[in-house]
Structures are given as structure tokens and as C-alpha cells.
Amino acid sequence: MAGERQHAIREAVLFFERPKSGEIAILVQVGYEDLQDEAVAREFEELAISAGAIPAALVTASRRLTTPRTLIGSGKLDELAAVIAAHSAELVLFNHTLTPSQERNLEQALKCRVVDRTGLILDIFAQRARSHEGKLQVELAQLKHAATRLVRGWTHLDRQKGGIGLRGAGETQLEIDQRLIGVRIKAINKSLEKVRSQREQGRRARKRAEIPTLSLVGYTNAGKSSLFNRLSGDQVYVADQLFATLDSTLRKIEAPGIGPLILADTVGFIRDLPHQLVDAFRATLEETVQAHLLLHVVDCHNDERLLLIEEVEKVLAEIGAADIPTLLVFNKIDLLPNTAPLIERNAAGRPVRAWVSAHSGAGIAALLDAIAELLSDDLLNLRLPLQPEQGRLRARFYAASAVLQESQDEHGQTWLQLRLPRADFIRLMNDAEADPLPWLPPRSLIVDLTIN
């Protein structure tokens, strides 16, 4: 019975008959007026190939001639139909987010399956997810996307008719599908809540053990997993394709002068990353939000690297990780002629960029030294005096697992020996309306401060 119900829930997303999809695809790009549009179209072609499609042609249209009903005008629609017939294509991929009605109208006009950018990325994620958590996150994003496309899918199966023998369950098929999808979404969210709880327990354990966390972030296919393997000695899956990594992986590594660190490999970002995926992968991305240091991996061989850095920074801001200390890691220097490993520093002497090759290992030792320097700089060791009325602040330091020792001097004043990240110290002090500035050493120093 339970199996039949699960089958019914999964079948609910197939809300109307569609032609069987094929591998030969026609790509559609609205707007192709400058070099940036050309780069966007090229990336979309890579997305299509990553999904298993064979791009046969690219059809471009002007932004000025878009229409609400089908996005592209009637003339361009006829041109697209002719290209589909010429290549015997069964799939059209739009590098844009289509409304449910636009997708439906285009399928009726073109007599083939139409998938927008969001649907394409969801399909890639569905193919690549390996862990139970990853599969749940992808299914959640797919259901949220499908729920918006149920409109009028089952109007021919109205169950609210009157008359003897015609009375149904009081719901239209559309309402039943929406309810089934809602039930499944609730079940997935409940399962993911358990995952979040388990991750939070792991993070609390690492905090108690005083183990800092590094998180690899960056644009998809920048070489994050290759760098992860190089730093950890592991062999996670690596491929020259978009979204090769979906499932978050944690490994312990050693850094000089710091000791053990936790290194996290996370899903790559991309232009216009669908909000459904950002929401669904929130549990995985929490490893990024809770990290002590972000390693922003950049493909230095990519001519658009500065634009891609901006795209990643947008997503980091969206998930609440914009203020976490970050070290830019320019990867793939082996693809650039006459480029040697290098650690760039700012005016204060702090490492800000590392030029390395995860493939050859060039610059990795210097990168580890830079990581150790930044983490030492960000980690405070200090003794803080507390007044009797600051009991709530004391409790917060204990809740953050930051108290190494508590003592009282000859005057009865309480002193806490603390060890915690600088950002956490500032936040806790500000929350308690206490001034953190007298206790903060310069960032350029490796902190080992004891206040007498």
C-alpha cells in the first residue's frame, strides 16, 4: 500500500502527455548582441552536453521582440520550427526561465518537448546526485518546480461533476496532484531537517574539539574537487564538466602550525542558479555559511574569471556567507604560459590570492602556509574579565564552546580564558552590548594574547 502511494506521488508530476524526449536538441538564446552573450550561450551549450543532449543548432532572438505568450515572436517561432524539422530534433532548450504557460504554448506550437534553463539544471542535478541527502535535495527542487506547472494539466479529468454515477471525490485531478506533491515536499523537508540536525551536531563536536573548517566554493568546473583531492589525498569524483560534484564531502587535513582542519567540498555555483536549488541545498550550503575560511577557487585560464567571481559572490551573499574571510585561489596555472605559483598579499601583509595548480601540485605547500596564517590570524586566544551582571554573556561563550578555563582573582572578579574565531567574539560582544575593541589585537598579528 505504501509503495503504491509513493508511486502515485511520483506519477503526479507527469501532469499532461508530452512527446518522448530525444537527445538531439536545439538551443535557444534570446539576446546575442555582445561577447558576454556569446559566453553565456557557450556555457549553456556545455550545460546541455552535461545533461546528455547533443546540441544540433543555436537559434538566437532579439530581446526587443519578446512576447508574453511564447517569449519569442511568431516569425522566430516559425524559424525555430523549421530548424527542428531540419535536424529531426525532439527537444528544445531555452537559456531562460519560462513561465508555465510559455512552456505549454511553445510545446503546443513546436510539437516537441521544451525545457527551460531551470529544468535543464534540475535534470543535471538529478543525474549526478549520489548520496541519499543529495537525492532528497534534488527531488525537493524538482517537486517545487513541477508544482508551478500543474495548471490545467488535468482539466479533462474534472471530478466535481454532478449526477448519478458522476460524483467524484470532490477534488479535481489538479487539486489531488497539488496535495500529493505537498505531502511529498513535507516528507522530504522532514528528512532534510534530520540531516541539518546531524550536520549541526557534527559542527558542535568540531567546535568543542577546536577544529577550524575550510569550505571550497567557486564557479562550477573551476577545479574545486581536484584541489580537494590534492589537499586531502582523497579521490572524490572529478570530471571536466559542469556540476560534477553535488554531494558535500568532508575530510580532515593538516596545516602547518595549526594542526587538523576540516575541508569541505561543496556544489559549484553558476549564473542564475535557480532559487529552488539554493533553497533545496541549504543543508549542504550550511557547511559554507559555518566555515571559518572560504577558499574561493577560480579557473584562472577562463577569460571571464572576473565576471564569474562576481556571480559566486552574489550566491554567497544570498546564502549569508558574504562576510566570511575568503582567500581567492586561482587554479589551473599549468594551463597558462610562464605563470609560477604565487601568494599575493594586501597592504597589511595578509594573503589575499594564491596561484596554484591542483593538477600538478604547484603552489599547494604555499597555499597551506597561507591558510594557516589566515586561520591563526582569525583565531583569538584571550582572557576576558566579566562583571557580575554579565552572566548572560558568560552563558553565551559557554554555548559557543569557546571557554577553555574559568577562574577568579583575589578580588573575586571572574576571568574567562577564551579561544574562538574573531567574528564570533565580535558578534557575541555586540549582542551583549559590550565593546569588543579593547580586546582585539591587529589582524596582521598571529594571536596569542593574554591580558593580565
C-alpha positions as CSV (number, residue, x, y, z in Angstrom):
1,M,0.0,0.0,0.0
2,A,2.8,2.4,1.0
3,G,4.6,1.5,-2.3
4,E,1.6,2.3,-4.4
5,R,1.1,5.6,-2.6
6,Q,4.8,6.6,-3.3
7,H,4.3,5.6,-6.9
8,A,1.2,7.7,-7.2
9,I,3.0,10.7,-5.7
10,R,5.9,10.4,-8.1
11,E,3.5,10.0,-11.1
12,A,1.7,13.1,-10.0
13,V,4.3,15.4,-11.5
14,L,3.5,14.0,-15.0
15,F,0.6,16.3,-15.4
16,F,0.0,16.1,-19.1
17,E,1.1,14.0,-22.0
18,R,4.4,15.1,-23.6
19,P,6.3,13.8,-26.6
20,K,9.1,11.4,-25.6
21,S,12.3,13.5,-25.3
22,G,15.3,12.8,-27.5
23,E,18.9,13.6,-27.3
24,I,19.2,15.9,-30.3
25,A,18.5,19.4,-29.0
26,I,18.0,22.9,-30.4
27,L,19.3,25.6,-28.2
28,V,17.5,29.0,-28.0
29,Q,19.2,32.2,-26.7
30,V,17.3,35.4,-26.5
31,G,19.8,38.2,-26.9
32,Y,23.1,37.6,-28.6
33,E,24.5,41.1,-29.0
34,D,27.9,41.1,-27.4
35,L,30.8,39.0,-26.3
36,Q,29.1,38.4,-22.9
37,D,26.0,37.0,-24.6
38,E,28.3,34.7,-26.6
39,A,30.0,33.4,-23.5
40,V,26.6,32.8,-21.9
41,A,25.4,30.8,-24.9
42,R,28.7,28.8,-24.9
43,E,28.1,28.0,-21.2
44,F,24.6,26.9,-22.0
45,E,25.8,24.6,-24.7
46,E,28.1,23.0,-22.0
47,L,25.1,22.6,-19.7
48,A,23.2,20.8,-22.5
49,I,26.1,18.5,-23.1
50,S,26.4,17.8,-19.4
51,A,22.8,16.8,-19.4
52,G,23.4,14.2,-22.1
53,A,21.9,16.3,-25.0
54,I,23.5,16.6,-28.5
55,P,23.2,20.3,-29.5
56,A,22.4,20.5,-33.2
57,A,21.9,24.2,-33.6
58,L,21.7,27.5,-31.8
59,V,18.8,29.9,-32.6
60,T,19.1,33.4,-31.4
61,A,16.5,36.1,-31.0
62,S,16.4,39.8,-30.1
63,R,15.5,40.9,-26.6
64,R,13.4,43.7,-28.2
65,L,11.0,41.3,-29.9
66,T,9.9,39.1,-27.0
67,T,6.2,38.3,-26.4
68,P,4.5,37.2,-23.2
69,R,2.8,34.2,-24.8
70,T,5.8,32.3,-26.2
71,L,8.8,34.6,-25.2
72,I,9.9,34.7,-28.9
73,G,7.9,36.3,-31.7
74,S,5.8,34.4,-34.3
75,G,8.4,34.8,-37.0
76,K,11.2,33.4,-34.8
77,L,8.8,30.6,-33.8
78,D,8.4,29.6,-37.4
79,E,12.2,29.7,-37.9
80,L,12.6,27.5,-34.8
81,A,10.1,25.0,-36.1
82,A,12.0,24.8,-39.4
83,V,15.3,24.2,-37.6
84,I,13.6,21.5,-35.5
85,A,12.4,19.7,-38.7
86,A,15.7,20.1,-40.4
87,H,17.6,18.3,-37.6
88,S,14.8,15.9,-36.6
89,A,15.1,17.3,-33.1
90,E,12.8,16.3,-30.3
91,L,14.0,18.7,-27.6
92,V,14.2,22.5,-27.4
93,L,16.3,24.0,-24.6
94,F,15.7,27.7,-23.7
95,N,18.5,29.6,-21.9
96,H,15.9,31.5,-19.9
97,T,13.3,30.8,-17.2
98,L,10.0,30.2,-18.9
99,T,6.6,30.6,-17.2
100,P,4.4,27.5,-17.1
101,S,2.1,29.0,-19.8
102,Q,5.0,29.9,-22.1
103,E,6.4,26.4,-21.8
104,R,3.0,24.9,-22.6
105,N,2.3,27.2,-25.5
106,L,5.8,26.5,-27.0
107,E,5.3,22.8,-26.8
108,Q,1.9,23.0,-28.5
109,A,3.3,25.2,-31.3
110,L,6.6,23.2,-31.8
111,K,5.2,19.7,-31.2
112,C,8.2,18.7,-29.2
113,R,9.4,18.9,-25.6
114,V,10.5,22.3,-24.3
115,V,12.8,22.7,-21.3
116,D,13.9,26.0,-19.8
117,R,17.2,26.7,-18.0
118,T,15.9,25.8,-14.6
119,G,14.5,22.5,-15.8
120,L,17.8,21.7,-17.5
121,I,19.9,22.3,-14.4
122,L,17.5,20.3,-12.3
123,D,17.9,17.4,-14.8
124,I,21.7,17.5,-14.4
125,F,21.4,17.6,-10.7
126,A,19.0,14.6,-10.8
127,Q,21.6,12.6,-12.8
128,R,24.6,13.5,-10.6
129,A,23.1,13.1,-7.1
130,R,24.6,10.1,-5.4
131,S,24.0,10.3,-1.7
132,H,20.6,9.9,0.0
133,E,20.8,13.6,1.1
134,G,21.6,14.8,-2.4
135,K,18.8,12.8,-4.0
136,L,16.3,14.3,-1.5
137,Q,17.5,17.8,-2.2
138,V,17.2,17.3,-5.9
139,E,13.7,15.8,-5.6
140,L,12.6,18.7,-3.4
141,A,13.7,21.2,-6.0
142,Q,12.1,19.2,-8.8
143,L,8.7,19.0,-7.0
144,K,8.7,22.7,-6.3
145,H,9.4,23.4,-9.9
146,A,6.8,20.9,-11.1
147,A,4.1,22.3,-8.7
148,T,4.1,25.5,-10.7
149,R,3.5,23.6,-13.9
150,L,0.4,21.7,-12.9
151,V,-2.1,24.4,-14.1
152,R,-4.7,23.0,-16.5
153,G,-2.8,19.7,-16.8
154,W,-5.8,17.6,-15.9
155,T,-8.8,19.8,-16.8
156,H,-10.1,16.8,-18.8
157,L,-10.4,14.8,-15.6
158,D,-12.8,17.0,-13.6
159,R,-14.0,15.0,-10.6
160,Q,-16.6,17.6,-9.4
161,K,-19.3,16.8,-11.8
162,G,-22.8,16.2,-10.6
163,G,-25.3,13.5,-11.5
164,I,-25.7,9.8,-10.7
165,G,-22.6,7.9,-11.3
166,L,-20.6,11.0,-12.0
167,R,-19.9,12.2,-8.4
168,G,-16.2,12.0,-7.7
169,A,-14.0,12.6,-4.6
170,G,-14.8,16.3,-4.5
171,E,-11.4,17.3,-5.9
172,T,-10.2,17.9,-9.4
173,Q,-7.2,15.9,-10.5
174,L,-5.2,19.1,-10.4
175,E,-6.1,19.5,-6.7
176,I,-5.2,15.9,-6.0
177,D,-1.8,16.3,-7.7
178,Q,-1.1,19.5,-5.7
179,R,-2.0,17.8,-2.5
180,L,0.2,14.7,-3.3
181,I,3.1,16.9,-4.2
182,G,2.6,18.9,-1.0
183,V,2.6,15.7,1.1
184,R,5.9,14.6,-0.5
185,I,7.5,18.0,-0.1
186,K,6.6,17.9,3.6
187,A,8.1,14.4,4.0
188,I,11.4,15.5,2.2
189,N,11.7,18.6,4.4
190,K,11.2,16.5,7.5
191,S,14.0,14.1,6.3
192,L,16.3,17.1,5.4
193,E,15.7,18.6,8.9
194,K,17.2,15.4,10.3
195,V,20.2,15.9,8.0
196,R,20.6,19.5,9.2
197,S,20.4,18.3,12.8
198,Q,23.1,15.7,12.2
199,R,25.3,18.3,10.5
200,E,24.8,20.7,13.4
201,Q,25.8,18.0,15.9
202,G,29.0,17.4,13.8
203,R,29.8,21.1,13.7
204,R,29.3,21.4,17.5
205,A,31.6,18.5,18.0
206,R,34.3,20.1,15.8
207,K,33.9,23.3,17.7
208,R,34.4,21.5,21.0
209,A,37.5,19.9,19.5
210,E,38.6,23.4,18.3
211,I,38.9,22.2,14.7
212,P,38.6,25.0,12.2
213,T,36.6,24.4,9.0
214,L,37.6,25.4,5.4
215,S,35.0,25.4,2.7
216,L,35.8,25.2,-1.1
217,V,33.5,27.5,-3.1
218,G,33.5,28.7,-6.7
219,Y,32.0,28.5,-10.1
220,T,31.2,25.1,-11.4
221,N,34.1,23.4,-13.2
222,A,36.7,25.7,-11.5
223,G,38.6,22.7,-10.2
224,K,37.3,22.5,-6.6
225,S,37.2,18.8,-6.4
226,S,40.7,18.5,-7.9
227,L,42.0,20.9,-5.3
228,F,40.1,18.9,-2.6
229,N,41.8,15.7,-3.7
230,R,45.2,17.4,-3.7
231,L,44.8,18.9,-0.2
232,S,43.2,15.8,1.4
233,G,44.8,13.0,-0.6
234,D,41.3,11.7,-1.3
235,Q,39.9,10.5,-4.6
236,V,36.4,12.2,-4.9
237,Y,34.9,12.2,-8.4
238,V,36.5,14.7,-10.8
239,A,35.4,15.4,-14.4
240,D,35.8,18.2,-16.9
241,Q,32.1,19.0,-16.9
242,L,29.6,21.3,-15.2
243,F,28.3,20.1,-11.8
244,A,30.5,17.1,-11.5
245,T,30.1,17.4,-7.7
246,L,26.8,17.7,-5.9
247,D,27.3,15.9,-2.6
248,S,29.1,17.7,0.1
249,T,32.3,15.8,1.3
250,L,34.2,16.5,4.5
251,R,37.8,15.4,5.1
252,K,40.4,16.1,7.8
253,I,43.7,17.7,6.7
254,E,46.8,19.0,8.4
255,A,48.0,22.6,8.2
256,P,51.5,23.7,9.4
257,G,51.3,25.4,12.8
258,I,47.5,24.9,13.1
259,G,47.1,21.1,13.2
260,P,43.9,19.4,12.0
261,L,41.4,21.2,9.8
262,I,38.1,20.1,8.3
263,L,38.0,20.6,4.5
264,A,34.5,20.7,2.8
265,D,33.9,20.3,-0.9
266,T,30.6,21.8,-2.0
267,V,28.4,22.1,-5.1
268,G,29.6,24.7,-7.7
269,F,27.7,27.8,-8.5
270,I,26.6,29.1,-11.9
271,R,24.9,32.2,-13.4
272,D,21.2,32.5,-12.5
273,L,21.4,29.4,-10.2
274,P,17.7,28.5,-9.7
275,H,16.3,29.6,-6.3
276,Q,14.7,26.1,-5.9
277,L,18.2,24.7,-5.8
278,V,19.6,27.3,-3.4
279,D,16.7,26.5,-1.1
280,A,16.9,22.7,-1.5
281,F,20.7,22.6,-1.0
282,R,20.5,24.9,2.1
283,A,21.6,21.9,4.3
284,T,24.7,21.3,2.2
285,L,25.5,25.0,1.9
286,E,25.4,25.4,5.6
287,E,28.9,24.0,5.6
288,T,29.9,27.1,3.7
289,V,28.0,29.5,6.0
290,Q,29.5,28.0,9.1
291,A,33.1,27.8,7.8
292,H,36.0,29.8,9.4
293,L,37.6,30.4,6.0
294,L,36.4,30.1,2.4
295,L,38.7,29.1,-0.4
296,H,37.2,30.7,-3.5
297,V,38.5,28.6,-6.3
298,V,38.8,30.4,-9.7
299,D,39.7,29.0,-13.1
300,C,42.5,31.4,-14.0
301,H,42.5,30.1,-17.6
302,N,38.9,31.4,-18.1
303,D,38.9,34.8,-19.8
304,E,35.7,35.6,-17.9
305,R,37.1,34.9,-14.5
306,L,36.3,38.3,-13.0
307,L,32.7,38.1,-14.1
308,L,32.5,34.5,-12.6
309,I,33.9,35.8,-9.3
310,E,31.1,38.3,-9.2
311,E,28.5,35.6,-9.8
312,V,29.9,33.4,-7.0
313,E,29.9,36.4,-4.6
314,K,26.2,37.0,-5.4
315,V,25.3,33.5,-4.4
316,L,27.5,33.8,-1.2
317,A,25.6,36.9,-0.3
318,E,22.3,35.1,-0.9
319,I,23.1,32.3,1.5
320,G,24.5,34.6,4.1
321,A,28.2,33.9,3.6
322,A,29.4,37.2,2.3
323,D,31.2,38.3,5.4
324,I,33.2,35.1,6.0
325,P,37.0,35.6,5.5
326,T,37.9,34.5,1.9
327,L,41.1,33.5,0.1
328,L,41.0,33.6,-3.7
329,V,42.7,30.5,-5.1
330,F,43.5,31.0,-8.8
331,N,43.7,27.4,-10.0
332,K,44.9,25.8,-13.3
333,I,48.1,27.9,-13.6
334,D,49.5,24.9,-15.6
335,L,47.3,26.0,-18.5
336,L,48.8,29.5,-18.5
337,P,52.3,30.0,-20.1
338,N,55.0,31.4,-17.9
339,T,52.9,31.5,-14.7
340,A,54.6,30.5,-11.5
341,P,53.0,29.7,-8.1
342,L,52.5,32.9,-6.1
343,I,50.9,34.2,-2.9
344,E,49.7,37.8,-3.3
345,R,49.3,39.9,-0.2
346,N,47.5,43.2,0.6
347,A,48.9,46.3,2.1
348,A,48.6,44.8,5.6
349,G,50.6,41.8,4.6
350,R,47.6,39.3,4.6
351,P,47.4,36.7,1.9
352,V,44.5,37.5,-0.5
353,R,45.3,35.4,-3.6
354,A,47.0,32.2,-4.2
355,W,48.1,31.0,-7.7
356,V,48.3,27.2,-7.8
357,S,47.7,24.1,-9.9
358,A,45.7,21.3,-8.3
359,H,46.6,19.1,-11.3
360,S,50.4,19.4,-10.9
361,G,50.6,20.3,-7.2
362,A,52.4,23.6,-7.9
363,G,51.9,26.1,-5.1
364,I,50.0,23.8,-2.8
365,A,52.6,24.0,0.0
366,A,52.5,27.8,-0.1
367,L,48.7,27.6,-0.1
368,L,48.7,25.6,3.1
369,D,51.0,28.1,4.7
370,A,48.7,30.9,3.7
371,I,45.7,29.1,5.1
372,A,47.5,28.5,8.4
373,E,48.4,32.2,8.5
374,L,44.8,33.4,7.9
375,L,43.3,30.9,10.4
376,S,45.9,31.9,13.1
377,D,45.1,35.5,12.4
378,D,41.4,34.8,12.8
379,L,41.6,32.8,15.9
380,L,41.6,34.6,19.2
381,N,43.2,33.4,22.4
382,L,42.5,35.8,25.3
383,R,41.4,36.2,28.9
384,L,38.3,38.3,29.4
385,P,37.1,39.8,32.7
386,L,33.4,39.7,33.4
387,Q,31.3,41.8,35.8
388,P,28.7,40.1,38.0
389,E,25.9,41.5,35.8
390,Q,27.4,39.8,32.7
391,G,26.1,36.4,33.4
392,R,24.3,36.2,30.1
393,L,27.5,36.9,28.1
394,R,29.3,34.2,30.1
395,A,26.5,31.7,29.2
396,R,26.8,32.7,25.5
397,F,30.6,32.0,25.5
398,Y,29.9,28.6,27.0
399,A,27.2,27.9,24.5
400,A,29.7,28.7,21.7
401,S,32.1,26.1,23.2
402,A,34.7,29.0,23.5
403,V,35.6,28.7,27.2
404,L,38.9,26.9,27.9
405,Q,39.1,27.8,31.6
406,E,37.3,29.9,34.2
407,S,39.0,31.4,37.2
408,Q,38.6,34.2,39.8
409,D,41.2,36.6,41.0
410,E,41.9,37.8,44.6
411,H,39.2,40.5,44.2
412,G,36.6,38.0,43.3
413,Q,36.4,39.0,39.6
414,T,35.6,36.3,37.1
415,W,38.0,35.7,34.2
416,L,37.3,33.5,31.1
417,Q,40.1,32.0,29.1
418,L,38.6,32.1,25.6
419,R,39.5,30.6,22.2
420,L,37.2,31.4,19.3
421,P,37.1,33.0,15.9
422,R,37.4,36.7,15.8
423,A,34.0,37.1,14.0
424,D,32.2,35.1,16.7
425,F,33.9,37.1,19.5
426,I,32.8,40.4,18.0
427,R,29.2,39.1,17.4
428,L,28.8,37.8,21.0
429,M,30.2,41.0,22.5
430,N,28.0,43.2,20.3
431,D,24.9,41.1,21.2
432,A,25.7,41.7,24.9
433,E,26.2,45.5,24.1
434,A,29.8,45.1,25.3
435,D,32.7,46.9,23.4
436,P,35.0,44.3,21.8
437,L,37.6,46.7,20.5
438,P,39.8,47.0,23.6
439,W,40.3,43.2,23.4
440,L,41.0,42.8,19.7
441,P,44.7,42.7,18.5
442,P,45.6,43.8,15.0
443,R,44.7,41.3,12.3
444,S,48.2,41.3,10.9
445,L,49.4,39.5,14.1
446,I,49.2,35.8,14.9
447,V,47.2,36.0,18.0
448,D,48.3,34.5,21.3
449,L,47.1,37.3,23.6
450,T,46.8,37.0,27.4
451,I,45.5,40.1,29.2
452,N,46.8,40.5,32.7
